[in-house]
């Protein structure tokens, strides 16, 4: 199955500052994209500053696809806009969603173009109206507008996080399995079973269970808890060979 990053086209509308181009090139490579589309850039996108801040993603700028219009850059894709001022989208029936919501709507194999507006003025109302959906990232109301490279990172994270989780599945091995947590719960149940001072044992067990589940313990942590609950001096092996 094609990864979501392969279905995403990032289109930068009339970029003005080289430093932002450099940062966004890095973000694109961070999330597995290999190409960027530029519409009528207002700066030298291969300039010294852009290359400097792109670090090891300079090839993104060197191989950028330059287009003359949004239509040319987004041909064959579903158009997704971005806005820091959601009122701009009133003409498009308020089709503004969180990055997470938009990703859930369009991360099923459709080819999408994410439009990143101008560094200084963003997308126009007409450009926003022409998008199937628009992303609004909630931030502090006293300073709500994010730098476009930061906004792009948040959006691409939401679109690619499922693929990234599959790539980093080894991380889950650090966390306790349901069986391992279950054995700790059983030890706790045995510990309180003969405690006459605990009247509502089921409620206490439930409280312990909920607390452990919310904390997402690692395998080492649940093993340490089990040792304490078992009352044995020797190390108690809860991990089983798979």
LINHU-V561071 format. One record per pair of residues at least 4 apart in sequence whose C-alpha atoms are under 6 Angstrom apart, sorted by sequence separation. I is the first residue (numbers start at 0). J is the second residue. If there is no record, write none. Layout:
i = (I,I)
j = (J,J)
//
This chain:
i = (28,53,58,59,69,70,89,102,117,122,139,155,156,160,164,175,177,188,216,225,27,88,116,138,145,66,116,50,226,13,34,9,10,11,12,13,14,15,4,10,13,14,15,36,38,4,13,21,25,35,36,37,38,39,20,24,36,38,18,22,17,18,21,22,25,17,21,24,78,79,80,76,77,78,79,80,24,76,77,76,98,87,91,97,94,95,96,97,73,88,95,96,174,175,183,186,174,175,173,174,173,80,80,79,78,79,81,83,78,79,80,81,82,79,98,102,99,83,9,10,14,6,7,8,9,10,11,12,13,7,12,23,26,3)
j = (32,57,62,63,73,74,93,106,121,126,143,159,160,164,168,179,181,192,220,229,32,93,121,143,150,72,122,57,235,38,59,35,36,37,38,39,40,41,31,37,40,41,42,63,65,32,41,49,53,63,64,65,66,67,49,53,65,67,48,52,48,49,52,53,56,49,53,56,111,112,113,110,111,112,113,114,59,111,112,112,134,124,128,134,132,133,134,135,112,127,134,135,216,217,225,228,217,218,217,218,218,127,130,130,130,131,133,135,131,132,133,134,135,133,154,158,157,144,112,113,117,110,111,112,113,114,115,116,117,112,117,148,152,159)
//
